[in-house]
């Protein structure tokens, strides 16, 4: 319920965001009509269409996005005709083509009195919903991420409907106020004709703005500067409430660990590595740690040294670790890639390949990494989400082993010395968030004109503000990644952190891709990551997380640039540490 409230509040906040500007002319074009017959239907149509399209785009892949692109074109034509007929009503008698006639009929019905049918306004609301592209601020980003991971569901669509309903609520209030203003203008000035023509001009300008991509380009950057801080505080409030619950569970670890439920089935794994398939029944009598992870996740990589150490330390005392590899990106579903990763990471404990998110859903999990501690009777007794609290987690293992009757349990806690990407983050200096490059979850993209979905496009460098990024060269930006079509091409990011990582992969042909990194226009020198040398040179040879920067001196705002010397590279996400 709290997430639904958060989604609704996020929608309400869109009225304060410049991203709502393109749809305002369409909504206010009937501000002087009865709200129940005209205003309300257009808002309902807009909200439901947005929720449906957003659900499909989040879980249905590129075909849904392509279908919506065609829908946007049709909607732009309809709205353009509406604007023309508002400005030049005499055109209504001259237009005869079917699509034009549709625009005329919609415009004429929109001018009807309060007893007119609601269907023309509802249809215009559907068209407006196809044009509406709210900026992906923290709240909408959180919803779309969950939709992409959990798949199509009533809950997914419900959250999007709640978000759209919030936006419709704030628009409805503005529309009611606007209706009174327009009515007063008509009565006092007799300016109905000019008001109508002014609205028509606004509609035409909005169509041009949307057609040029201003609704997803310039307005996105403006919105992030205006409403994102408040949205982020709401998201943090939800997360802090969950964290408080987790800390409450941690506090009981020194006394009696509570029973949080039974261990779910592991039957949904498509394959097992390092072990035959395991079941909760076969694990009875063992203390089990279930670790949800994925091999390109930096937080997961930094937790693995501890999990490896626990598996080795307590393996002879009835302790079993099960890694549940649940992919975030499509390439992580490739079992061969996972096998290479666990070999490089020296993971010797059982790993379940959860490509269909079956085990993830069975545990009702939402995080990478997520650790579930299970006693010898098959009860979940403790959980921890994210990095950290390793000493507390190991105390839980020791407590559960004691409950199971084990003696001579190894004392103390492990001392881990990790290097490379597995080294612990310097959280105090991290001011840059995980940033996705695919348009489904991208934020703060500043190349002029915004992202063009699923088509090759020549991009130029954008603004150089903290946590903003841009592309140069010809790229095809997909829902999950951006692919470089031809050289030269680069990615520029203004960041603040000790470490910078970038998830990269070669193209479909698998050919290595050479690249060169600079920091503030200079070679990285001693600040190079493990996957490049001091000159900044490196090669993309496989689909994985590449550590490109590890600073040793003062941590400040830096401009990172990676220039690719070969085409075909696919870039997925930045992470920091």
N, C-alpha and C positions, 0 to 999 in steps of 0.2 A: 504493500500500500504506500509506503514511503517513496518508493521509486516512481509510482504513478503520480504522486503529488509533486515530486521533483520535476517530472516530465511536464506536467501541467504548468508549473511556475516558469519553466524554461520557455514554454510557448508564449506565456503572457509577456515575458521580457522582450519578445521579438518586436513589439510595438515601439520599443525604445531603440531598436537597431536599424541602421540604414538599410539593412538587407530587406526590410519589408517595403521599402519605397516603390519598387517596380509594380507591386500589386495594388497599391493604394488607389491609383486612378481608376482601376476596374471596379474596385469596391465602392468608391465614392461617386462613380458615375450614376448610381441610383440612390444617392443619399437623400434625395427629396421625395422618395417613394415610400409607401408603407413598409415598415421594417419586416413584419411577419410575412408579407407576400413577396418582398423583393430582396431586402438586405439579408434576412436570415437564410433563405435558400442558397444565395451565392456563397455565404460563409460555410454552410453545411457541405455544399458541393466541393468547395475548395479544400476543406479540412479532410474529408473522406478520400478525395482523390490523392492528396499529398500522402496520407497514411498508407494507401494501397501501393502507390508507386514507390515510396521509400521502403516498404517491406519487401517488395519484389527486387528492388535494386540491391538491398542488403543481403538477400539470401538467394536470389535467382540468377546471379551472374550477369555477364555482359549483354545477353539477349534482352533482358528487361530494361537495361539502360538504353540500348539502341532503340527499343520500342518506345520508350519515353521521349527520346530525342525526336522521333517522327511525330509523336503526339504534341510536343512543344511547337514544332513547325506549323502543324495544323491549327493549334491554339493561337499562335501568333497571327496567322492569316485571318482567323475569325475576329480576333481583337482589333486587328488593323481595319477590317471592314466596319466594325462597330464604331471605331474612332472616326472614320471617314463620314459615316452617316450622321454622327452627332455634329460634326463640323459643317457638312454639306448635305442637309436633308433632301435637297433636290435630286441628289444622285440616286435616291431610292427608286425613282421612276425610270432611271436609265439602265440600271444594273439588271442583267437577266440571267447570267450564268448560275448554275445550281448553288455553288458555294457562296457566290455573292448574294444570291437571294436568301440563303440561310442567314448571312450576316444582317441583311436588311430586316428580315422577319424578327430576328433577335432584338435588333435595335428598336423596331417599332413596338414590339411587345413590352420592351423595357420602359417605353414611354406611356404605356397604358395606365389606367387608374388602379386604385387599390384593390379592385375586384378581379384583376387579371390573374391568369394561371401562374402558379409558382414555377412551372417547368422551364420557361426561358431563362429565368434567373438561376435556377439550379444548373442548367446546362452551361451557362456562362461561369458559374462557380467551378464546374468540372474543368473547363478550359483554363481558368485562373489557377486551379490546382496543378495543372500540367506546367504552368509557367513559374510557379512558386518554387524557388530554390533557396530556402533559408540558409544562412551561413552556418557552417558546422562548428558551433561553439562547443564548450565542454559538455553541456547537457545533451545536445543532440548527438555529439560524438560518442558519448557514453551509451546512448540508446542504440545507435547504429552498430557500434562494436558488439554489443550483446546480441543484436539481431544476426549479425554475420556469424557469430560463434555458435549460437544456440539453434539456428535454423528457424524456419517458419513455424509460428505458434500463435495461439490466441494472445499470449502475454506480449510477444513482440509487437503485433499489430496494435494491441491495447495501449502500449506505451507510446507508440507513434500517434495514435488517435488522441491520447491525452495531451501530447505536445501540440498537435494541430488544434485541439479544442482550446487550449490556453491562448494560442495566437488568435483564434476566432473570437474568443471572449473579449480580448483587448480591442480587436478591430470592431466588434459589435458596439462597444462603448463609444469608440471614436465615431462610428457611423451614426449612432443615435444623436450624438452632439452635432455632427456635421449636418444631419438632416434638419435640425432646428435652425442652424445658421443659414442654410440655403433657403429655407422657407421664409426667414426674416428678410433675406436679401430680395426675394421675389416680391414680397409684400411692400417693402419700403422703396425699392428702386425699380421695380418692374423689369428686372434684369434677367428673367428666366432664359431668354434666348442666348444672352452672352454667357450665362453660367453653363448652359448646355454645351455651347461651342468651346468654352474654356476647358470643360471636362474632356471633350473630344480631343483637343490638342494635347492634354495631359496623357490620355490613353495612347495617342500616336507616339508621343515622346517615350512613354514606357515601353511600347513595342520595340522601338528603335534601340533603347538601352538594353533590353533583354536580348534582342537579336545580335548586338555587338558584344554580349558577354559581360556587360557592366554589373549585372546582378550577381555574378559569381566571381568577379574580379575586383574592381575598385571597392565595391560595397562590402565585400568580404573583409578587406583590410580595415575599412572604417569600423565595421561591426566589432571586430575583435578588440579594437581599442576602446569600445564604448560599453559593451555588455558582458564581455568575457570575464572580467574580474568578479562581478557579482555572481555569474553562473558558476564560476569555479568555487566560490565560497559555498554555494549551495551543494555542489558535488562533494566538497570536502566535509561538509556537515554530515552528509549521509555516510561517507566512508568513516568519519570519526566515530559515529554511533556504532558501526560494526566493529571498529577497532576496540572500542570500549568493551564490547561484549567479549572479544578475544582476550583482552587483558584480564577480564573477570575470570575466564577459564584458566588463564595462566596462573592467577593468584591461588587457585585451588590445587595446583600441581604439587605444592609442598605438603598438602594435607591429603584429601581424598579426591582423586580425579573423577569428575562426573561421567556418567554414561551419556553419550551424545547420539546414540543410535547403533544399529547393527551394521556391520560391514556389508555393502551391497555386492551384487554379483560382478565378476570380472569377465563374464562370458562374451561381452561385446568386442573384445580385442580381435582384430583381423589377423594378427600374427604375434608370436612371442619370440623374443630374442634372449639368448643366454639361459633359457629354461623352457621346459614343456609348459603347456597351459596350466595355470594355477587357479584354484577355487577357494572360496572362504572355508568350505568344509575341510579341504586338505590342509589348510593353514591353522586349523584349531590346535591349540597347544603352543603356538608360536606367537611372539610379539612381532607385529608387522608395522612397517612404515610405508605408506603409499605416497609417492611423490609425483604430482602432476607437473610435467615439464615439457618443453619443446626446445630443440637444439639451437635455434637462432635467438632465443630469449636471453638477454644479458643477465637478468635477475636469476634465471634458472642456472646459468653457467656459474654464477658466483656462489650458488648454494651447493653445487655438486661436490666440491672438495670436502665439505663437511659430511655429506651423505655417504660418499665413498669411505671416509674415515670411520664412520659409525658402522657401516656394513662390515668392514674388516675387523674392527675392534670387538664387536659383539656376535660375530658369525657363529662362534662355538657355544654361545649361551642361549640359543633359541630365538635369535633375532633375524628377521628377514626384511630386506628392502625390496619394494616393487616400484620400479619407475614406470609411470603411465605416460607414454609419449603421445600428447594430444596436439596436433599441428595447428599453427596459426596461419601459415602461408601454404599455398598449394604444393610447393616443392618439398615441404616437410612431410607430405604424405608418401613420398618416394622412400620405400623401405631401404633401398640401397644407400640413400643419403643418410638415413638414421644409423644404419650399420657402420658407415664410415665415421659418423660423429661419435658413437659410443666407443669405437676403437680408439679414436684420437683422444677422447676424454677418459679413457681407461675405466669405463663403466663395466664392471663384471657381474653386477647383480641382475636379476630378471627385469626385462623391459617389455611391457605390453604395448603393442601398436594400436592406438585408439583413434584410428583415422575417421571413424564415423561418430566420434564424441559420445559413444554409448556409455563408457565407464564414467566419463565426465558428467553426463546427465544423471547417471545412477547415484553419484555422490552429491548431486546438486551443486557442483563446483562452479566457480566463476573466476578463478585466479591462476596465473602462472607466477612463480611456483606456488603450489599448495601442498601442505604436508598433513596427512591424517595418521594418527597414532592409534593402533588397534591392539587390544589386549588378547590374552591367550584364549578367551572365550568368544572372540569375534566381535567384541563391542568397540565402537569408536569412543576413545576416552579423551582425546585432545586433538586440536588442529592448530595450524599456524599458516598464515597467508603471507607471502612475500619473503624478502630476505630478513636476516637478523635473528636475534633471540636464540642463537645456536646453543649456548650453554643451558638455557632453560629447556630447550627441546631434548637435549641429551639427558638432563635430569628426569624428564618424563620417561624416556626409554629405560633408564635404570629403575625407576619406580615400577613400571609395568613388568620388568623382568623379576623384580622382587615379589610382586603379587603372584607371578607364575611359579614361584617356588625355586627360582634359580639361586644358586649360592656362588660365592666367589666371583661376584660381578665386578668387572674391571672398574676401579675407582677413578675419580677425577674426570676431566673433560678433555677432548682432543685438542691438540694445538696444531692448527692448520697454517701452512705457509704457501699461499697460492701465488701464481704469477700469471702474466698475460691477462686475457679477458676474465679469468677466474678470480683475479685479485679483488678484494673487497672494494666497494665504492667509497670515495671520499664525499659522503653525502653533504657535508657542510659547505662544499663549494659548488654543488650542482644547482644551477638555476635554469637549465634547459630541459624541456620535457621530451619524452619519447615522441617522435614525429614520423608519421606515415607519409609515404610519397604517392601511393595510389589514391585516386580521387575519392574512393569510398570513405576514407577516414583522414584525408589530408587537412591540414590547418596551416595558416600563415604562409601560403604560397603567394609570392609577390611578383612573378614575371608578368609584365604588362599584358592585359587581356584575359588573365586567368587561365585555368586549365581547360584544354579542349579534350573532351572525352573520347578515347578509343580511336583517335585519328592522328596521323603524323602532322606535326606542327612545329614551326620554327619559333623558338623561345629566346627571349633576351633577359639579361640580368635585371632583377628588381631592386627594391629598396634594401638597404643594408642594416636593418634594425635587429636588435637582439631577438633570437628565436624565430626569425623570418628566413625563408629560403627561396631560391629560384633556380631555374634551369637556363642553360644557354645551349644553342644548337637545336637540331631536329629530333624530337622525342615523340613517342606515342605513350600517353599517360592512360593506363588502364585502371580498373578498380583496385587492384592489389599492388601494382608496381608501375614504374615508368621504364620504357625500353628505348635505348639510344638507336635511332635509325641510321645515322651517318655521322662521321666525324667532321669537324671537331664538336665536342659536346662536354658539358661540365655541370656540376651541381655546386651551388654556393650556399653556405649556411653560417649565420652569425650565432655563435654559441658561447656558453659560459659553463665550463666544467673541466675537471682534470682530464677525463677520458672522453673520446668520441669514437663511437662504433657505427658502422653502416652495414646493413644486411644487403649483400650483393649476390648476383649469380650471372654466369655466362648466358648467351642466347641459346635457342633451341639446338643449334649445331654443336654446342659444347666447347667451342673454340675459346682458348684463353683470351682475356681482355687486359691489355696493359693500361696502367693509369699512373698519374702523378699527382701528389698532394702538396698543397702549400698552406701555410698558416700566416695570415696577414701578408700574403703575397710573397713569403719567403719559404725556403726549404725548412722542413721541421727540425732538422738536426737531432739533438738529444731528446726532443719532444715527440719523436716518431713512435707509432704503435708497433705492436709485434708483427703486423702483416705488411709493413713497409720498411724501407731502410732510411737512413738519415737524409738521403737526397729527396725522399718522398715517393720513390718509385715502388710499385707493387704490381701484382698480377691477380686478376680474378680467375680462379681455376675451378671453383665449385660453388654451390649455393650454400652460403653460410654467413655468419656474422664476422665482419672484418674489423679488427681493432686498428684504427688509423692514427689516433692521437693519444699520447699519454704525456702530459706536461709534468715537468719537474720543478719549475720555478713558480713565480707568482701566477695565480689563477685570475684571469681577467676576461673581459669580452674579447673574443677572437673571431676573425673571419676565416672560415675553412673553405677551401675549394679543392675539388677533385676533378681533374681533367682526364677524360678517357681517350686513349690513343687508338683504340679500335672500337668499331661499332658492335651492337648486339647486347651490350651489358644490360642487366635488369637491376634496378635499384628499388628496395622495398621500404626500409625504415631506418631512421637514426635512433640511437640510444646513447645515454651518457652516464658517466660514473665519476 
